[in-house]
Each structure stands twice: as structure tokens, then as C-alpha cells.
Amino acid sequence: AIVTAANTSHGHAAINIGTGKAITVKELAHTIVELCGGKSDIQHAPPRPGEILHSVASVERMASELGLRAETALAQGLARTLSES
């Protein structure tokens, strides 16, 4: 998606690249620890002042302007990224 966006002329429009599905930071952290075979203890702290508590990428522009939709689940994409590094 990033390569497609970089090679497509859309002026200076911002295009979110994502799945449009929510995931918590805690879920993401657990997924990363699991994929890395780690045993890290994930600690939860209170939100910092001004911290965004809920955010989901709006992917409509990715679909309409790039003709793309997310096809890979987050855990699969992270596993693929880790295996290539």
C-alpha cells in the first residue's frame, strides 16, 4: 500500500494505510511478545494527559483512491515482517 501510494499522483492528500479495525495497545503488545517468543511482562499504566484513547484508521481513501483493501491480518503481517528481518 505504501509503495502504491508513493507511486500514485494524489497531490498532497493524506491516505491512511491500515485495516480499519481497532486493536488495543495491550493486544498489540501481547501479539508482539508472542511472535517474538518473549516472556516480557506487559505493564499497564494510566493514560498520559492528552493521550488519544481510541483511534481507528479511516481506510475509505485507501480503497477509493488506491483501489486497495487490507488483506493481511495484523498478526500475520507482523510475523512476515519478523521473518524477513
C-alpha positions, 0 to 999 in steps of 0.5 A: 500500500505504501509503495502504491501510494508513493507511486500514485499522483494524489497531490498532497492528500493524506491516505491512511494505510491500515485495516480499519479495525481497532486493536488495543495497545495491550493486544498489540503488545501481547501479539508482539511478545508472542511472535517474538517468543518473549516472556516480557511482562506487559505493564499497564499504566494510566493514560498520559494527559492528552493521550488519544484513547481510541483511534481507528484508521479511516481506510475509505481513501485507501480503497477509493483512491488506491483501489486497495483493501487490507488483506493481511491480518495484523498478526500475520503481517507482523510475523512476515515482517519478523521473518524477513528481518 
